[in-house]
Amino acid sequence: MSSRRLWWGVSGVCLIACLVGSQLSTTNIPLTSIPDVNCSSINITECTACSPGTYSNNDTESCYCCSSGFCTNTLDCLSCASGFYQPQTSQVTCLPCPRGFYANTTGSVTCQSCQPGYFSNETASKFCPPCGKGFFASSQNATQCEPCPLGSFCNITSCSSCVVCPKGEESLTVGSLECTPCRPGMYKGPDDDKCFYCRDGEYQLNWGGDRCDVCPVDHYCPTPDISPISCPEDAFCPPGSTEPRYCMETFLRKAGDACTLAPLTIALLVICAVAFVVGVGCVVRKLRRRSEQRDVMGFSSKSPLLQRRQSSSPVYGIARDSEPMYAGW
C-alpha cells in the first residue's frame, strides 16, 4: 500500500509539472502556426511536458496530436471557431479566414469562397453578406461590391451583374435601382446608352419612346414634344417642317408645295417689258432722225459745224476748202 501511494504521488507531481509547463494559446488570437509534430514518437513514459501541438491525457499519462481543424489547450483539442480554420495537425492556434472567404462552422479545415453577388471585407468572417441594391460583385472572393454603371440598374440584393436599361429608358447615376423613361420629345434606341432629343422636324409624344417620327406633310412641328400642327391654307409645309412657309402675298401665291407669280405680278412684268421696248424704239428713232438731218445739211463727220462741200473762193479765183487751213509762220 505504501509503495502504491508513493507511485500515485509521484505521478500527480509530474502531471502538475506538465500542466504548468505547457504554454498554449486560445483560438481567438490568431498566431503563426508551427510545423507538424512527429506523432509516432509522442507517447513517452517519462514525466515531461507535452510538446506544443499536443495535449496530455490523464488516463494514459501520454501526449496526443490534434488533428486538422483543431488546436490544443492544456487538456484537450479544441475545434476552430467559426471564421477560423486550420489545415494542419498538431497546431496551437487556428488561422482567421482572409478577406473574400468565410467559415460558417466550427472545426473548419479550409475557408469557403464568397460567391458572386456576395463579399467579405474583413478577416475571420463567419458569412459573406450580399451586395446591396444598386451594387454587384461579378466574381468569387470579392472584398467589396461595385455600383452599377450608367445605363444599368439592380433592384435586388446579391446581384452578380447589373441589368442594362431597356430601350426608351435610361439611368443617369451610378448605383441606380431602376431606370427612368425618356420624356416626350426624347428617345433611346436599343444601342443607345441614354435618351436623346429628337432632331428638327421630328416629334415624339410618349414617355419611354424608342424613336422619333418625321413631321407629316401639310403639318409643321415647332417642338418635338407636341403634336404636329396643320399647315395654314396660304402656306405650304413639306415633310419635316418646323414652321409654315409663306409666299409673298402681293407678288406670289401658293400653288401646291411651291410659290408661283400672282396675276398682279405678271401684269406689272408685262407693263415693264412694253415700256422698255417703247423706250428703246424712241431712242433708236431719235438717233436715226439726227443722222438724216446731218446728211441733208452736208456736215462733215469730222467737223459737224462746217459744211462738207467745197466752194470757190472769190479771192484770186481759186477753189478753197470750206474747212479752215493753217499755214503757220
Phi and psi in degrees as GROMACS dihedral restraints (atoms count N, CA, C in turn):
[ dihedral_restraints ]
;  ai    aj    ak    al  type     phi  dphi    fc
    3     4     5     6     1   -66.8    20    10
    4     5     6     7     1   -36.7    20    10
    6     7     8     9     1   -69.4    20    10
    7     8     9    10     1   -35.7    20    10
    9    10    11    12     1   -68.5    20    10
   10    11    12    13     1   -40.5    20    10
   12    13    14    15     1   -64.6    20    10
   13    14    15    16     1   -39.7    20    10
   15    16    17    18     1   -62.2    20    10
   16    17    18    19     1   -39.0    20    10
   18    19    20    21     1   -65.7    20    10
   19    20    21    22     1   -41.7    20    10
   21    22    23    24     1   -67.3    20    10
   22    23    24    25     1   -33.7    20    10
   24    25    26    27     1   -66.4    20    10
   25    26    27    28     1   -43.9    20    10
   27    28    29    30     1   -63.7    20    10
   28    29    30    31     1   -40.0    20    10
   30    31    32    33     1   -64.1    20    10
   31    32    33    34     1   -39.0    20    10
   33    34    35    36     1   -66.1    20    10
   34    35    36    37     1   -41.1    20    10
   36    37    38    39     1   -62.5    20    10
   37    38    39    40     1   -40.5    20    10
   39    40    41    42     1   -65.2    20    10
   40    41    42    43     1   -40.3    20    10
   42    43    44    45     1   -64.4    20    10
   43    44    45    46     1   -41.7    20    10
   45    46    47    48     1   -63.8    20    10
   46    47    48    49     1   -41.1    20    10
   48    49    50    51     1   -62.3    20    10
   49    50    51    52     1   -37.7    20    10
   51    52    53    54     1   -66.7    20    10
   52    53    54    55     1   -40.1    20    10
   54    55    56    57     1   -68.5    20    10
   55    56    57    58     1   -41.1    20    10
   57    58    59    60     1   -69.6    20    10
   58    59    60    61     1   -35.4    20    10
   60    61    62    63     1   -75.1    20    10
   61    62    63    64     1   -21.3    20    10
   63    64    65    66     1   -82.9    20    10
   64    65    66    67     1   129.1    20    10
   66    67    68    69     1  -120.5    20    10
   67    68    69    70     1   101.3    20    10
   69    70    71    72     1  -120.9    20    10
   70    71    72    73     1   156.6    20    10
   72    73    74    75     1  -102.9    20    10
   73    74    75    76     1   161.0    20    10
   75    76    77    78     1   -85.1    20    10
   76    77    78    79     1   169.8    20    10
   78    79    80    81     1   -77.5    20    10
   79    80    81    82     1   -14.7    20    10
   81    82    83    84     1   -81.5    20    10
   82    83    84    85     1   -11.0    20    10
   84    85    86    87     1  -114.3    20    10
   85    86    87    88     1   102.1    20    10
   87    88    89    90     1   -69.8    20    10
   88    89    90    91     1   121.6    20    10
   90    91    92    93     1  -123.5    20    10
   91    92    93    94     1   171.1    20    10
   93    94    95    96     1   -71.1    20    10
   94    95    96    97     1   129.7    20    10
   96    97    98    99     1   -74.1    20    10
   97    98    99   100     1   160.0    20    10
   99   100   101   102     1  -110.3    20    10
  100   101   102   103     1   161.9    20    10
  102   103   104   105     1   -61.7    20    10
  103   104   105   106     1   160.5    20    10
  105   106   107   108     1   -61.3    20    10
  106   107   108   109     1   147.2    20    10
  108   109   110   111     1   -91.6    20    10
  109   110   111   112     1   141.1    20    10
  111   112   113   114     1   -72.6    20    10
  112   113   114   115     1    97.0    20    10
  114   115   116   117     1   -69.7    20    10
  115   116   117   118     1   -13.4    20    10
  117   118   119   120     1   -71.0    20    10
  118   119   120   121     1   -19.3    20    10
  120   121   122   123     1  -116.3    20    10
  121   122   123   124     1    24.2    20    10
  123   124   125   126     1   -79.6    20    10
  124   125   126   127     1   -49.2    20    10
  126   127   128   129     1   -65.2    20    10
  127   128   129   130     1   122.5    20    10
  129   130   131   132     1  -133.6    20    10
  130   131   132   133     1   162.7    20    10
  132   133   134   135     1  -106.5    20    10
  133   134   135   136     1   -10.7    20    10
  135   136   137   138     1   -79.7    20    10
  136   137   138   139     1   160.3    20    10
  138   139   140   141     1   -90.8    20    10
  139   140   141   142     1    87.2    20    10
  141   142   143   144     1  -133.1    20    10
  142   143   144   145     1   163.7    20    10
  144   145   146   147     1   -72.1    20    10
  145   146   147   148     1   145.3    20    10
  147   148   149   150     1   -68.0    20    10
  148   149   150   151     1   144.3    20    10
  150   151   152   153     1   -69.0    20    10
  151   152   153   154     1   154.7    20    10
  153   154   155   156     1   -57.8    20    10
  154   155   156   157     1   137.1    20    10
  156   157   158   159     1    94.0    20    10
  157   158   159   160     1    -1.6    20    10
  159   160   161   162     1  -128.2    20    10
  160   161   162   163     1   167.3    20    10
  162   163   164   165     1  -135.7    20    10
  163   164   165   166     1   156.7    20    10
  165   166   167   168     1   -94.2    20    10
  166   167   168   169     1   153.3    20    10
  168   169   170   171     1  -120.5    20    10
  169   170   171   172     1   124.7    20    10
  171   172   173   174     1   -67.9    20    10
  172   173   174   175     1   -29.1    20    10
  174   175   176   177     1   -75.8    20    10
  175   176   177   178     1   -42.2    20    10
  177   178   179   180     1  -101.0    20    10
  178   179   180   181     1    -8.5    20    10
  180   181   182   183     1    55.5    20    10
  181   182   183   184     1    40.0    20    10
  183   184   185   186     1  -128.6    20    10
  184   185   186   187     1   168.4    20    10
  186   187   188   189     1  -106.7    20    10
  187   188   189   190     1   143.7    20    10
  189   190   191   192     1  -128.7    20    10
  190   191   192   193     1   151.9    20    10
  192   193   194   195     1   -85.8    20    10
  193   194   195   196     1   146.3    20    10
  195   196   197   198     1   -88.3    20    10
  196   197   198   199     1   140.3    20    10
  198   199   200   201     1   -79.6    20    10
  199   200   201   202     1   172.7    20    10
  201   202   203   204     1   -63.3    20    10
  202   203   204   205     1   145.0    20    10
  204   205   206   207     1    90.0    20    10
  205   206   207   208     1     0.0    20    10
  207   208   209   210     1  -133.1    20    10
  208   209   210   211     1   162.5    20    10
  210   211   212   213     1  -137.9    20    10
  211   212   213   214     1   168.8    20    10
  213   214   215   216     1  -104.5    20    10
  214   215   216   217     1   148.8    20    10
  216   217   218   219     1  -117.7    20    10
  217   218   219   220     1  -163.0    20    10
  219   220   221   222     1   -70.4    20    10
  220   221   222   223     1   -22.3    20    10
  222   223   224   225     1  -119.7    20    10
  223   224   225   226     1   -25.8    20    10
  225   226   227   228     1  -155.7    20    10
  226   227   228   229     1   173.3    20    10
  228   229   230   231     1   -89.0    20    10
  229   230   231   232     1   133.1    20    10
  231   232   233   234     1  -109.9    20    10
  232   233   234   235     1   137.4    20    10
  234   235   236   237     1   -72.3    20    10
  235   236   237   238     1   147.4    20    10
  237   238   239   240     1   -65.3    20    10
  238   239   240   241     1   138.9    20    10
  240   241   242   243     1   -72.6    20    10
  241   242   243   244     1   168.2    20    10
  243   244   245   246     1   -60.7    20    10
  244   245   246   247     1   137.1    20    10
  246   247   248   249     1    92.4    20    10
  247   248   249   250     1    -8.4    20    10
  249   250   251   252     1  -122.3    20    10
  250   251   252   253     1   161.6    20    10
  252   253   254   255     1  -152.1    20    10
  253   254   255   256     1   164.4    20    10
  255   256   257   258     1  -152.4    20    10
  256   257   258   259     1   109.1    20    10
  258   259   260   261     1   -83.9    20    10
  259   260   261   262     1   -10.2    20    10
  261   262   263   264     1  -111.7    20    10
  262   263   264   265     1   163.5    20    10
  264   265   266   267     1   -92.4    20    10
  265   266   267   268     1   161.5    20    10
  267   268   269   270     1    60.3    20    10
  268   269   270   271     1    44.1    20    10
  270   271   272   273     1  -109.6    20    10
  271   272   273   274     1   148.7    20    10
  273   274   275   276     1   -91.7    20    10
  274   275   276   277     1   -12.6    20    10
  276   277   278   279     1  -138.0    20    10
  277   278   279   280     1   162.8    20    10
  279   280   281   282     1  -104.6    20    10
  280   281   282   283     1   154.3    20    10
  282   283   284   285     1  -100.7    20    10
  283   284   285   286     1   140.0    20    10
  285   286   287   288     1   -75.1    20    10
  286   287   288   289     1   144.6    20    10
  288   289   290   291     1   -66.2    20    10
  289   290   291   292     1   135.7    20    10
  291   292   293   294     1   -72.2    20    10
  292   293   294   295     1   174.5    20    10
  294   295   296   297     1   -64.3    20    10
  295   296   297   298     1   139.4    20    10
  297   298   299   300     1    89.8    20    10
  298   299   300   301     1    -1.8    20    10
  300   301   302   303     1  -129.5    20    10
  301   302   303   304     1   166.9    20    10
  303   304   305   306     1  -154.8    20    10
  304   305   306   307     1   163.1    20    10
  306   307   308   309     1  -140.3    20    10
  307   308   309   310     1   110.9    20    10
  309   310   311   312     1   -98.6    20    10
  310   311   312   313     1     7.4    20    10
  312   313   314   315     1  -130.9    20    10
  313   314   315   316     1   165.4    20    10
  315   316   317   318     1   -86.7    20    10
  316   317   318   319     1   156.3    20    10
  318   319   320   321     1    70.6    20    10
  319   320   321   322     1    33.4    20    10
  321   322   323   324     1   -77.4    20    10
  322   323   324   325     1   136.3    20    10
  324   325   326   327     1   -87.2    20    10
  325   326   327   328     1   -34.6    20    10
  327   328   329   330     1  -135.2    20    10
  328   329   330   331     1   165.8    20    10
  330   331   332   333     1   -98.4    20    10
  331   332   333   334     1   151.8    20    10
  333   334   335   336     1   -95.7    20    10
  334   335   336   337     1   149.3    20    10
  336   337   338   339     1   -79.5    20    10
  337   338   339   340     1   142.6    20    10
  339   340   341   342     1   -70.2    20    10
  340   341   342   343     1   130.2    20    10
  342   343   344   345     1   -79.5    20    10
  343   344   345   346     1   161.4    20    10
  345   346   347   348     1   -54.2    20    10
  346   347   348   349     1   136.9    20    10
  348   349   350   351     1    94.5    20    10
  349   350   351   352     1    -5.6    20    10
  351   352   353   354     1  -128.9    20    10
  352   353   354   355     1   164.5    20    10
  354   355   356   357     1  -153.8    20    10
  355   356   357   358     1   166.3    20    10
  357   358   359   360     1  -148.2    20    10
  358   359   360   361     1   113.3    20    10
  360   361   362   363     1  -104.1    20    10
  361   362   363   364     1    16.4    20    10
  363   364   365   366     1  -144.8    20    10
  364   365   366   367     1   161.6    20    10
  366   367   368   369     1   -82.6    20    10
  367   368   369   370     1   166.2    20    10
  369   370   371   372     1    56.8    20    10
  370   371   372   373     1    39.7    20    10
  372   373   374   375     1   -77.8    20    10
  373   374   375   376     1   137.3    20    10
  375   376   377   378     1   -88.1    20    10
  376   377   378   379     1   -18.3    20    10
  378   379   380   381     1  -159.4    20    10
  379   380   381   382     1   166.3    20    10
  381   382   383   384     1  -105.6    20    10
  382   383   384   385     1   116.4    20    10
  384   385   386   387     1   -70.8    20    10
  385   386   387   388     1   150.8    20    10
  387   388   389   390     1   -77.3    20    10
  388   389   390   391     1   155.9    20    10
  390   391   392   393     1   -67.5    20    10
  391   392   393   394     1   142.3    20    10
  393   394   395   396     1   -75.2    20    10
  394   395   396   397     1   174.2    20    10
  396   397   398   399     1   -63.6    20    10
  397   398   399   400     1   138.0    20    10
  399   400   401   402     1    86.8    20    10
  400   401   402   403     1    -0.7    20    10
  402   403   404   405     1  -127.4    20    10
  403   404   405   406     1   162.2    20    10
  405   406   407   408     1  -152.4    20    10
  406   407   408   409     1   159.0    20    10
  408   409   410   411     1  -135.8    20    10
  409   410   411   412     1   114.9    20    10
  411   412   413   414     1   -88.6    20    10
  412   413   414   415     1   -12.7    20    10
  414   415   416   417     1  -130.3    20    10
  415   416   417   418     1   170.1    20    10
  417   418   419   420     1   -73.5    20    10
  418   419   420   421     1   163.9    20    10
  420   421   422   423     1    59.9    20    10
  421   422   423   424     1    32.2    20    10
  423   424   425   426     1   -71.3    20    10
  424   425   426   427     1   137.9    20    10
  426   427   428   429     1   -98.0    20    10
  427   428   429   430     1   -10.8    20    10
  429   430   431   432     1  -159.9    20    10
  430   431   432   433     1   164.1    20    10
  432   433   434   435     1  -104.1    20    10
  433   434   435   436     1   146.7    20    10
  435   436   437   438     1  -102.1    20    10
  436   437   438   439     1   145.9    20    10
  438   439   440   441     1   -73.2    20    10
  439   440   441   442     1   149.7    20    10
  441   442   443   444     1   -62.9    20    10
  442   443   444   445     1   134.4    20    10
  444   445   446   447     1   -72.4    20    10
  445   446   447   448     1   174.1    20    10
  447   448   449   450     1   -58.9    20    10
  448   449   450   451     1   141.3    20    10
  450   451   452   453     1    85.1    20    10
  451   452   453   454     1     6.3    20    10
  453   454   455   456     1  -139.8    20    10
  454   455   456   457     1   170.2    20    10
  456   457   458   459     1  -155.1    20    10
  457   458   459   460     1   166.3    20    10
  459   460   461   462     1  -151.0    20    10
  460   461   462   463     1   115.2    20    10
  462   463   464   465     1  -105.9    20    10
  463   464   465   466     1    15.0    20    10
  465   466   467   468     1  -131.5    20    10
  466   467   468   469     1   171.8    20    10
  468   469   470   471     1   -88.0    20    10
  469   470   471   472     1   167.7    20    10
  471   472   473   474     1    56.2    20    10
  472   473   474   475     1    43.5    20    10
  474   475   476   477     1   -78.3    20    10
  475   476   477   478     1   130.9    20    10
  477   478   479   480     1   -90.9    20    10
  478   479   480   481     1   -14.4    20    10
  480   481   482   483     1  -158.7    20    10
  481   482   483   484     1   158.8    20    10
  483   484   485   486     1   -97.2    20    10
  484   485   486   487     1   153.4    20    10
  486   487   488   489     1   -93.8    20    10
  487   488   489   490     1   131.2    20    10
  489   490   491   492     1   -72.1    20    10
  490   491   492   493     1   137.2    20    10
  492   493   494   495     1   -60.5    20    10
  493   494   495   496     1   137.6    20    10
  495   496   497   498     1   -71.0    20    10
  496   497   498   499     1   171.9    20    10
  498   499   500   501     1   -62.6    20    10
  499   500   501   502     1   140.7    20    10
  501   502   503   504     1    88.5    20    10
  502   503   504   505     1    -1.5    20    10
  504   505   506   507     1  -134.4    20    10
  505   506   507   508     1   156.4    20    10
  507   508   509   510     1  -147.3    20    10
  508   509   510   511     1   162.3    20    10
  510   511   512   513     1  -136.3    20    10
  511   512   513   514     1   120.4    20    10
  513   514   515   516     1  -100.8    20    10
  514   515   516   517     1     4.6    20    10
  516   517   518   519     1  -128.8    20    10
  517   518   519   520     1   152.3    20    10
  519   520   521   522     1   -76.0    20    10
  520   521   522   523     1   152.9    20    10
  522   523   524   525     1    71.5    20    10
  523   524   525   526     1    31.9    20    10
  525   526   527   528     1   -74.7    20    10
  526   527   528   529     1   144.0    20    10
  528   529   530   531     1   -92.5    20    10
  529   530   531   532     1   -18.7    20    10
  531   532   533   534     1  -157.0    20    10
  532   533   534   535     1   169.2    20    10
  534   535   536   537     1  -103.5    20    10
  535   536   537   538     1   152.7    20    10
  537   538   539   540     1  -107.4    20    10
  538   539   540   541     1   132.7    20    10
  540   541   542   543     1   -66.1    20    10
  541   542   543   544     1   149.0    20    10
  543   544   545   546     1   -66.3    20    10
  544   545   546   547     1   142.9    20    10
  546   547   548   549     1   -75.4    20    10
  547   548   549   550     1   161.9    20    10
  549   550   551   552     1   -57.3    20    10
  550   551   552   553     1   140.3    20    10
  552   553   554   555     1    90.3    20    10
  553   554   555   556     1    -2.0    20    10
  555   556   557   558     1  -130.2    20    10
  556   557   558   559     1   165.0    20    10
  558   559   560   561     1  -152.4    20    10
  559   560   561   562     1   161.6    20    10
  561   562   563   564     1  -146.2    20    10
  562   563   564   565     1   115.1    20    10
  564   565   566   567     1   -79.2    20    10
  565   566   567   568     1   175.5    20    10
  567   568   569   570     1   -66.3    20    10
  568   569   570   571     1   -22.7    20    10
  570   571   572   573     1  -102.5    20    10
  571   572   573   574     1     3.0    20    10
  573   574   575   576     1   -91.3    20    10
  574   575   576   577     1   153.9    20    10
  576   577   578   579     1  -102.2    20    10
  577   578   579   580     1    -6.4    20    10
  579   580   581   582     1  -158.2    20    10
  580   581   582   583     1   173.7    20    10
  582   583   584   585     1   -81.4    20    10
  583   584   585   586     1   143.6    20    10
  585   586   587   588     1  -123.3    20    10
  586   587   588   589     1   152.9    20    10
  588   589   590   591     1   -73.9    20    10
  589   590   591   592     1   146.5    20    10
  591   592   593   594     1   -65.5    20    10
  592   593   594   595     1   151.7    20    10
  594   595   596   597     1   -73.6    20    10
  595   596   597   598     1   166.8    20    10
  597   598   599   600     1   -60.5    20    10
  598   599   600   601     1   137.2    20    10
  600   601   602   603     1    85.0    20    10
  601   602   603   604     1     6.6    20    10
  603   604   605   606     1  -119.4    20    10
  604   605   606   607     1   163.8    20    10
  606   607   608   609     1  -146.4    20    10
  607   608   609   610     1   155.8    20    10
  609   610   611   612     1  -154.8    20    10
  610   611   612   613     1   116.5    20    10
  612   613   614   615     1  -102.7    20    10
  613   614   615   616     1    -9.5    20    10
  615   616   617   618     1  -105.4    20    10
  616   617   618   619     1   158.0    20    10
  618   619   620   621     1   -78.7    20    10
  619   620   621   622     1   136.6    20    10
  621   622   623   624     1    77.6    20    10
  622   623   624   625     1    32.4    20    10
  624   625   626   627     1   -75.2    20    10
  625   626   627   628     1   144.6    20    10
  627   628   629   630     1  -107.4    20    10
  628   629   630   631     1     0.7    20    10
  630   631   632   633     1  -163.0    20    10
  631   632   633   634     1   164.1    20    10
  633   634   635   636     1  -113.6    20    10
  634   635   636   637     1   151.7    20    10
  636   637   638   639     1  -105.6    20    10
  637   638   639   640     1   147.7    20    10
  639   640   641   642     1   -75.7    20    10
  640   641   642   643     1   137.5    20    10
  642   643   644   645     1   -59.8    20    10
  643   644   645   646     1   127.7    20    10
  645   646   647   648     1   -71.3    20    10
  646   647   648   649     1   169.3    20    10
  648   649   650   651     1   -67.0    20    10
  649   650   651   652     1   151.1    20    10
  651   652   653   654     1    62.7    20    10
  652   653   654   655     1    23.6    20    10
  654   655   656   657     1  -140.9    20    10
  655   656   657   658     1   159.9    20    10
  657   658   659   660     1  -137.4    20    10
  658   659   660   661     1   151.3    20    10
  660   661   662   663     1  -125.6    20    10
  661   662   663   664     1    95.3    20    10
  663   664   665   666     1   -67.6    20    10
  664   665   666   667     1   -32.9    20    10
  666   667   668   669     1  -135.4    20    10
  667   668   669   670     1   151.1    20    10
  669   670   671   672     1   -78.5    20    10
  670   671   672   673     1    -3.8    20    10
  672   673   674   675     1  -104.7    20    10
  673   674   675   676     1    13.6    20    10
  675   676   677   678     1  -126.9    20    10
  676   677   678   679     1   160.9    20    10
  678   679   680   681     1   -68.4    20    10
  679   680   681   682     1   151.2    20    10
  681   682   683   684     1   -59.0    20    10
  682   683   684   685     1   141.2    20    10
  684   685   686   687     1  -102.1    20    10
  685   686   687   688     1   136.9    20    10
  687   688   689   690     1   -64.8    20    10
  688   689   690   691     1   141.7    20    10
  690   691   692   693     1   -75.4    20    10
  691   692   693   694     1   137.9    20    10
  693   694   695   696     1   -60.5    20    10
  694   695   696   697     1   158.1    20    10
  696   697   698   699     1   -66.0    20    10
  697   698   699   700     1   -33.6    20    10
  699   700   701   702     1   -90.8    20    10
  700   701   702   703     1    14.1    20    10
  702   703   704   705     1  -131.2    20    10
  703   704   705   706     1   169.5    20    10
  705   706   707   708     1  -130.5    20    10
  706   707   708   709     1   146.0    20    10
  708   709   710   711     1  -136.7    20    10
  709   710   711   712     1   100.0    20    10
  711   712   713   714     1   -71.7    20    10
  712   713   714   715     1   169.1    20    10
  714   715   716   717     1   -58.2    20    10
  715   716   717   718     1   140.2    20    10
  717   718   719   720     1    80.5    20    10
  718   719   720   721     1    20.3    20    10
  720   721   722   723     1   -78.6    20    10
  721   722   723   724     1   139.5    20    10
  723   724   725   726     1   -98.1    20    10
  724   725   726   727     1   -14.6    20    10
  726   727   728   729     1  -159.2    20    10
  727   728   729   730     1   155.9    20    10
  729   730   731   732     1   -71.3    20    10
  730   731   732   733     1   150.5    20    10
  732   733   734   735     1  -109.9    20    10
  733   734   735   736     1   123.8    20    10
  735   736   737   738     1  -105.1    20    10
  736   737   738   739     1   150.4    20    10
  738   739   740   741     1   -90.7    20    10
  739   740   741   742     1   159.2    20    10
  741   742   743   744     1   -68.0    20    10
  742   743   744   745     1   120.3    20    10
  744   745   746   747     1   -62.1    20    10
  745   746   747   748     1   -32.7    20    10
  747   748   749   750     1   -82.5    20    10
  748   749   750   751     1   -42.2    20    10
  750   751   752   753     1  -106.7    20    10
  751   752   753   754     1   -22.0    20    10
  753   754   755   756     1  -127.3    20    10
  754   755   756   757     1   159.0    20    10
  756   757   758   759     1  -141.7    20    10
  757   758   759   760     1   156.6    20    10
  759   760   761   762     1   -72.8    20    10
  760   761   762   763     1   136.0    20    10
  762   763   764   765     1  -142.0    20    10
  763   764   765   766     1    92.2    20    10
  765   766   767   768     1    71.8    20    10
  766   767   768   769     1  -121.1    20    10
  768   769   770   771     1  -102.3    20    10
  769   770   771   772     1    18.9    20    10
  771   772   773   774     1  -144.0    20    10
  772   773   774   775     1   174.9    20    10
  774   775   776   777     1  -109.2    20    10
  775   776   777   778     1   139.0    20    10
  777   778   779   780     1  -122.3    20    10
  778   779   780   781     1   168.4    20    10
  780   781   782   783     1   -69.9    20    10
  781   782   783   784     1   136.4    20    10
  783   784   785   786     1   -77.2    20    10
  784   785   786   787     1   158.2    20    10
  786   787   788   789     1   -56.3    20    10
  787   788   789   790     1   -39.7    20    10
  789   790   791   792     1   -62.1    20    10
  790   791   792   793     1   -39.6    20    10
  792   793   794   795     1   -64.5    20    10
  793   794   795   796     1   -41.3    20    10
  795   796   797   798     1   -63.2    20    10
  796   797   798   799     1   -41.8    20    10
  798   799   800   801     1   -63.6    20    10
  799   800   801   802     1   -42.3    20    10
  801   802   803   804     1   -64.3    20    10
  802   803   804   805     1   -39.7    20    10
  804   805   806   807     1   -64.4    20    10
  805   806   807   808     1   -39.1    20    10
  807   808   809   810     1   -64.9    20    10
  808   809   810   811     1   -44.6    20    10
  810   811   812   813     1   -60.8    20    10
  811   812   813   814     1   -44.7    20    10
  813   814   815   816     1   -63.1    20    10
  814   815   816   817     1   -38.7    20    10
  816   817   818   819     1   -66.1    20    10
  817   818   819   820     1   -42.8    20    10
  819   820   821   822     1   -63.5    20    10
  820   821   822   823     1   -44.0    20    10
  822   823   824   825     1   -62.1    20    10
  823   824   825   826     1   -37.8    20    10
  825   826   827   828     1   -65.1    20    10
  826   827   828   829     1   -44.6    20    10
  828   829   830   831     1   -63.7    20    10
  829   830   831   832     1   -44.1    20    10
  831   832   833   834     1   -62.5    20    10
  832   833   834   835     1   -43.2    20    10
  834   835   836   837     1   -61.0    20    10
  835   836   837   838     1   -42.9    20    10
  837   838   839   840     1   -64.0    20    10
  838   839   840   841     1   -40.0    20    10
  840   841   842   843     1   -64.4    20    10
  841   842   843   844     1   -40.9    20    10
  843   844   845   846     1   -61.8    20    10
  844   845   846   847     1   -42.0    20    10
  846   847   848   849     1   -64.8    20    10
  847   848   849   850     1   -42.5    20    10
  849   850   851   852     1   -64.4    20    10
  850   851   852   853     1   -43.3    20    10
  852   853   854   855     1   -63.9    20    10
  853   854   855   856     1   -39.5    20    10
  855   856   857   858     1   -65.1    20    10
  856   857   858   859     1   -41.6    20    10
  858   859   860   861     1   -67.2    20    10
  859   860   861   862     1   -36.5    20    10
  861   862   863   864     1   -68.2    20    10
  862   863   864   865     1   -38.4    20    10
  864   865   866   867     1   -64.6    20    10
  865   866   867   868     1   -42.7    20    10
  867   868   869   870     1   -62.0    20    10
  868   869   870   871     1   -37.9    20    10
  870   871   872   873     1   -65.9    20    10
  871   872   873   874     1   -39.4    20    10
  873   874   875   876     1   -66.0    20    10
  874   875   876   877     1   -40.9    20    10
  876   877   878   879     1   -61.8    20    10
  877   878   879   880     1   -37.8    20    10
  879   880   881   882     1   -65.8    20    10
  880   881   882   883     1   -39.6    20    10
  882   883   884   885     1   -65.3    20    10
  883   884   885   886     1   -37.0    20    10
  885   886   887   888     1   -68.3    20    10
  886   887   888   889     1   -41.9    20    10
  888   889   890   891     1   -80.5    20    10
  889   890   891   892     1    -9.4    20    10
  891   892   893   894     1    72.7    20    10
  892   893   894   895     1    28.5    20    10
  894   895   896   897     1   -73.7    20    10
  895   896   897   898     1   142.9    20    10
  897   898   899   900     1   -78.4    20    10
  898   899   900   901     1   151.5    20    10
  900   901   902   903     1   -71.7    20    10
  901   902   903   904     1   -25.5    20    10
  903   904   905   906     1   -79.0    20    10
  904   905   906   907     1   -42.8    20    10
  906   907   908   909     1  -128.2    20    10
  907   908   909   910     1    88.9    20    10
  909   910   911   912     1   -61.0    20    10
  910   911   912   913     1   -22.4    20    10
  912   913   914   915     1   -81.7    20    10
  913   914   915   916     1   -14.0    20    10
  915   916   917   918     1  -107.7    20    10
  916   917   918   919     1   147.8    20    10
  918   919   920   921     1   -72.2    20    10
  919   920   921   922     1   150.6    20    10
  921   922   923   924     1   -82.6    20    10
  922   923   924   925     1   -22.8    20    10
  924   925   926   927     1   -78.9    20    10
  925   926   927   928     1   153.9    20    10
  927   928   929   930     1   -93.5    20    10
  928   929   930   931     1   147.5    20    10
  930   931   932   933     1  -128.6    20    10
  931   932   933   934     1   147.5    20    10
  933   934   935   936     1   -76.8    20    10
  934   935   936   937     1   135.0    20    10
  936   937   938   939     1   -82.9    20    10
  937   938   939   940     1   131.1    20    10
  939   940   941   942     1   -69.3    20    10
  940   941   942   943     1   -14.4    20    10
  942   943   944   945     1   -88.3    20    10
  943   944   945   946     1   130.1    20    10
  945   946   947   948     1    65.1    20    10
  946   947   948   949     1    -0.8    20    10
  948   949   950   951     1    68.2    20    10
  949   950   951   952     1    27.7    20    10
  951   952   953   954     1  -116.8    20    10
  952   953   954   955     1   155.8    20    10
  954   955   956   957     1   -82.1    20    10
  955   956   957   958     1   147.8    20    10
  957   958   959   960     1  -139.9    20    10
  958   959   960   961     1   156.9    20    10
  960   961   962   963     1   -76.5    20    10
  961   962   963   964     1   149.4    20    10
  963   964   965   966     1   -73.3    20    10
  964   965   966   967     1   -19.4    20    10
  966   967   968   969     1   -83.8    20    10
  967   968   969   970     1   145.1    20    10
  969   970   971   972     1   -65.4    20    10
  970   971   972   973     1   143.9    20    10
  972   973   974   975     1  -120.3    20    10
  973   974   975   976     1   141.4    20    10
  975   976   977   978     1  -122.6    20    10
  976   977   978   979     1   124.1    20    10
  978   979   980   981     1   -92.5    20    10
  979   980   981   982     1   -32.7    20    10
  981   982   983   984     1    81.5    20    10
  982   983   984   985     1   172.9    20    10
